[in-house]
């Protein structure tokens, strides 16, 4: 049987783990970009080429969210 101390520790660890890194607004922006990509309407920035890679669509969505001021972690450099 688990002791009170171990139960508290597990609850604290679970609470720490569930902190949101991205705001709901950022998630919504990524969702929008993914829909555009699937419809074949998403274009990349400068070149204007059609985006077919889901990872690229996510990156574009996060970039747009960042520009709008949504809570998104800084880019890795």
Number of C-alpha atoms within 10 A of each C-alpha: 3 6 7 9 9 10 11 11 11 12 12 11 11 11 10 10 9 8 8 10 10 14 13 13 16 22 18 14 20 21 15 15 24 24 13 15 20 14 9 12 14 20 17 13 10 6 7 9 11 13 20 16 11 13 11 15 24 19 14 21 21 25 19 16 21 17 10 12 11 18 17 19 11 8 9 4 3
